Amino acid sequence: MLEAVSERLQSVLKKLRGEGHITERHLDEALGEIRRALLAADVALPVVKDFVARVREKALGQEVLTSLSPGQQITKIVHDELTRLLGGEAQPLRLKGFPAPIMLVGLQGTGKTTSAAKLALFIRQKLGKHVLLVPADTQRPAAREQLEQLGRQMGLPVLSTHGESSPEAIVRNALVEARRKGFEVVVVDTAGRLHVDEELMAELERVAEILQPSELFLVADAMTGQDAVRQAQAFGGRLKLTGVILTKLDGDARGGAALSVASITHVPVRFAGTGEKPGDFELFHPDRMASRILGMGDVLTLVEKAQEAFDAKKAAELERKLAKEGFDLEDFLEQLRELRKGGLFAAMMDLLPGVKKLKAQASPDERQLKRMEAIICSMTREERRRPEIINGSRRRRIARGAGTSVEEVNRLLRQWAQTKKLMRSMQGKDPRRVLRGLGL
């Protein structure tokens, strides 16, 4: 998402940085382009007007137009104003009470139930809290079953509410059960409708009165654009929302919701759903999002993802093995499987500054990774441990077993040799230092 507006803003600012001296005419032309880019991204008109006015006011200061690098100064102003537009600062979860209740509301189809499970997983993994999922949506027949299935998939406990038709009774029971069993947080998935109506809002108000949630999140689909902003206004008029969870932020929507919701509703975006996997859920950082939009990359998020993917225990085992035995094809196979399931490479291409356009060409081919895995799996255990014994006849046998050519087998062996050399050169170093080697 936001790629179209990102490209246009980057193009405008690149032109400004190329000017040795910036006049008001240059500035007005650039701001006109920025205005058109934001409107094309479905950002609300009042938000666009305010944004452009604030950038112009700051950029017209004498210290900017007379500075040695006015283009860079204006880029910083745009970055700061984008950060303000997106909500200012990231806000961590506020967990009050025992248990701390968190309530999710929203319309049907926005990803509310999935977000409830992802949020519970986030709290358990990032904060180390014992979390209970509570299905309080008694309107949609499959809602409870969906949350139970997600709970099983993510290893999260889900309160059994079958046979109970009252959301109020469900949340009362949830608080009692959580206290009795020592759950520190309860995440409550509530009912939704296809549209906002009086019956829905009255029910949610009653549930909120019982729960007294420490956090009350509206779940909105980023793909719906200004509809997400209108939903935030409607729900915020009746409930004390503490934030918005934007789902499908990885989609191809124009981005108006992300750029408008905080400014218009004064309710910040707190979390973002960035994919279909359980872990594709993150704290929303306005400053980092502004950096991504302007092509500056998002190094902090990149480092966090690298640290999450980095298994210290496995790395230590691999280092000991390198010292004693060397890097064989069984180790290479394990690294290929980690690459296929981890997704770190794709995340790096999204987050590194200035390399987004290379993503399509540089992203590893899934079919190629599968083919490489098939080749190694066609080898005997001895061949994987001692690749030097693989002669011509063995290569032909391995190629037949993998359904490929001898040339492909040779290519894989060369790749293994190159990887082995790299692993030896990194021996004794923290793999996260690779990022620093990229100038990060």
N, C-alpha and C positions, 0 to 999 in steps of 0.2 A: 504494500500500500504506500501511498504518498510519493511514489517514484516520479509521476508526471510533474507534480509541483516542485519536487526536489530538483529535477533536471532544469526546470525553468528558472528557479531561484539561483541555482549555481551558475547558470549561464549569465544572468543579469549581474551577479556579483563579480564574476570573472571579468566582465567588460569594465566594471568600475575599478577593479584592481589593476587593470592595464592602463588606466589613465594616470598620467603624472600629476595632473591638477584637475580637481573636480569643481565644476561650476554648478549653480542652481539648475541650469538647464540639464546637465548630465543627471543630476539627482532626480529631477522631475520625470525624466524619461525612464530612469530605472524604477522609480516608485510606481509609475504607470504600468510597467511590465509586471512588477510584484503584485499590484492590485489585480491585474487580469489573471495571473497565475493562481492567486488565492480564490478568486471567484470561480475559476474553472475547476478548482478542487472542491467546490460545493461548500466553501466556508461562508457563513452567514454574512450578509452585507454590512450590518452594523459592526461586526468584528473586524471586517476588512478595513472599513473606514477608520476605525480607532487605531488599528495596527499601523496603517500607512501614515496617519497623522502623527503618531508618537515617534515613528522612525524619522520622519521629516524634521520634526521639532528638534530631536537630538542631533541629527546629522547636520543641521544648519549652524551648529555651534562653531565659532571661529576656530576652536582648537582642532576640530575635525577637518574642515575645508583647507586649513593652512598647514596641516601636519604633513610629514614626509611621506606617509603612506595612508592617504585618506580612504582608499578602497578597503584596506584592511580594517580601518576604524569603523567604516559603515558596516562591514561584514560582522564585526563584533556587536554593533548596535542591533542589527537584524537578528543575530543569534540570541541576544539578551531579550529582545521583545518576543521572539518565538517561544523562548523558555517561559516568559511571563504568560503568554497566550495559552500555553499548554498546562499552566497550573503553578508555575514557580518552582517549588521543591518537591521531591519525592517525600511522601508521608508514610512512615512505617505503621504497621497495625497497632491499634490501641486495644489492648485486651484488659478489660476491667471486670472484676467479679469472679466468683468461683461457682459454676463454670462461667467463662466469658462467652456471652451469646453473640453470634454473628448471623445476621439475617440478610438473605438475598431476595430481591424482588425484581420484577420485569415482565414483559409480555412473552407470550409463547413464541418459540422459534428463535430466541436470542441467544440460546446456549446457557440458560440459567442453571439447569441441573448439572450439566457437565462442568460449569464453572464452580459450582458448590464443591464437587469432588476434587477438582484441581486446587482450589483454595485450601481445602482441608489437607491435601497432600503437601502443599507449600508450607503450611503452618507446622506440620509434623517434621518435614525435612529441614526447613530453615530455622525454625524456632524451637524444635525439640519438644513440642507440646503433644499431649494425649488428646486426640480430637474424636468427637462423635458426630457422625453425619445424621441429620434428621429430615426425613421426607415428610413435609407438611403440605404437599400439594395433593389435595383430595379430589381435584377436579379432573385432571388428566389421567385417564386409566393406567397408562404405562409409566407414569412418573416415578412411582415408588420402585417398580421393578428396574427401571433404568438406573436409579441411584444405587440400588442394591448391587446391580451388575458392576457398576463403576467402582463401588466399594470393594467388591471381591477382586477386581482387576488391579486395584491400587493397594490392596491390603489394609483397607480402612474399615473400622466398625460402623455399621449402619443400624440405627434404632428400628426395630420391627414395629410398624404401625398398621399392619393389616387388621381389618375389622374396625378400625377407628375412622369415623367420618368427620370429626370435628377438628379443624386445625388448632383451635384453642386448647382442646384437651391433649392433642399431640405434643404441643410445645410445653404444656405444664408437666406432662409425664416425662418429657425429654430432660427438663431441668432436674427433676427428682432423680431420674436414672443416672444422669451425669454426676450428680453429687454423691450418690450411693456408690458408684463404681469408680470414682476418682478421675473422671474426664475433666481436663482443664478448659477445653473449648468445645462449644457446640456450634455447628454450622447448619443453619436451617434453610432448606429449599422450600419456598412458598409457591402458592398457585399463581398462574399467569392467565391471561386472556389474549384474544386476538386484538383487543383494543382496550383502552382504559375505560372502566365503567364504575358506577357508584358501588355496586355490589362488591367488586374486587377491592376497591380502596377501603371500604368499610371493614372487610375481613382482614386486610393487611394491618389496618390501624389497631384492631382488636389483638392481633397476634403480637404486634410491636409493643402494645401496652403491657402484655403479660411478660414478654421476653426482656424488655428494657435493654435492647441490644447495645453493646459497646461499639459495634460497627453495623451500619445499615447500608448495604451496597445495592445500587441499581445495576443490573446487567443489561447492556445495550449492544446491539450488533453494529460494528463499525461500518458494515456494508450498507446500512440504511441511510447514511448521510445525515441530513437535517432532521429526519424522523427520530434519530437517537437523541438529538437536542430537545425536540418537543416532548419525547418521553421523559427525559430528565426534568423538564419543567413541570409536567403533569404529576409525576410521582413526588417531586420535591415540594409541590404545593400542599400535599397531604401528609407526607412523611418526613421525618428529620434525616434526610440522606446524609451520609458522611463521605460518600464517594461513588464513583462509577467504575465498573469493570467493563472495559471494551473488549468484545470478542471479535475474532476474525481480523485482527489487526495485521495478519500476514496476507490478507486477500488483496484483490485488485481494485478495491474501492478508491474513490478519489481522495478521501481523507478529511472531508469536511467535519465529520463528527469529532475526531480527535482534536482538530484545531478550533472548534467552536464551543464544545460543551462546557469547559471550565469557565470560559469568559462570560458566556450568556447566563448560565445557571448558578455560577459561583459554587459549583460542586466539583471538586477536582477528580480527574481520572486517577485512580489509585492502583489498578492492576490492568494488565493486558493479556489476553489470550492470543498466542502467536502461532498456533498450530493445533494438530489433532492429538498429539501424544500427551500423556499425563503430565509430563514435565514442561510442556509448552505453555508456561504461565509465569509471568514475572511482574515484579514491582515496577510501576510506571515511573520513569525518571524523565521529567520534562526537559532538563538540560541535555540529557543524552539523546533524546528524540530530536531536539533542535539541531544537535551536531550531525545526526544522521541525515536530516533533511538538507542541510547545507553541505553535505559531502565531506564533513570533517571526520567521519568515522565515529566509532563508539568504543574507544579502547578499554574503558573501565568494564563495560559489559563483556567485552571480548576476554579480558583477563579472568573475570568471574567464571565464564563458561569453560575456559581452559582449566581452571582450578577444579571445577566440578568434574570435568572429564578425566582429570589426572588422578589415577589410582596410585597412591603412594606405595601401598603394599606390593601391588603388581610390579611397579617400577623397580622397587628394591630387589624383588625376586629376579627380575630380568637382568638387573645389573650384576647380581651375584652369578647368574648363569653366564653372562658375557665374560666375566672375569675367569671363570673356570672352564667353560665348554665352548663358548662362542654362540653366535646367533644363527640358529638353524631354521629349516623351512617350517617346522612346527611353530616356532616363535613368529615367523613371518605370517603364517596362516592366522594366528591369533590376532596379529596387528590388522590384517585385512578385515577380519570379522568386527573388530572394534571400530574400524573406519566406516564399515557399512551400517552399523547400528547407532553410532555416536552422533553423527550429524554435525560434529564440531567444524569440519571443513567448510560446509555451507554457511554455518554461523559466522565463521571468520571472514568469508567473502562478503557477507552483509555488513559486517561491523568495521572492517579495516577501511581507513580513509583512502579514497581515490581508486578503489579496485572493483567497484560494483559492476562495471561494464565487462569485467573479465570473468564474471561468475559463470556465465553460460559455457564459455570455452574451457575454463579451468576446473569446473566441477567434475569429480571423478565419475566415470561411466559405470552405472550399476551393473550393466551386462558384462563389462570388462572385469569388474571385481568378482562377479559370480564365476566367470570363466577361469580366472586365476585360482579361485578357491577349488573349482572342480579339478584343475590340473594337479594341485598339491594333494587333494584327496585321492587321486588315482595312483599316487606313489605308495610304496611300501613304507612301513615305519622306519626301516633302516635307511631308505633313500631320503626320507625327510630329515633324519638326524645326521646323515652323512652325504650331503648333496654331491660331494666330489666323486662318488662312485657311479653317478648317473652318466653312462656312456651312450653311444648312438642307439644301440638296440633297446636300451631302457627308455630312451626318449621317445622312440617310435611306439613302444608299448604304452607309455604314459599318455601320449597324444591320442591313441586309439581309445583308451579308457575314458578320457575326458571329452571325446568327440571333437577334437580340435587338431591342429597341425603341429608338426615338430617345430616350426618357426615360433609358434606361440609358446611352446615349452621353453625354447631357448631364450625368448624374450623375458619370460618369468624368471628364469635362472639369473639373467643379467640384472633384473630389478632387485632380486634378493641380494645379489652380491653388492649392489650399490647401497641398499638399505643397511646391510651388515657393516659396510664401511662407515656409513653415517652414524650408526648406533655406537660403534667403537669410538668415533670422534667425540660423541656426547657422553661417553662413560664418565661417571662421577659428577655430572652436572644435573641440575634441576631442569627437567624438560620445559618448565615455564620460562626459562631463560631464553628459549628460542624466540619468544615474543620480543625480548629486549634486543635480540640480534636483528629483528626487523625494524629497529629504530623506535620501538614502543616503550 
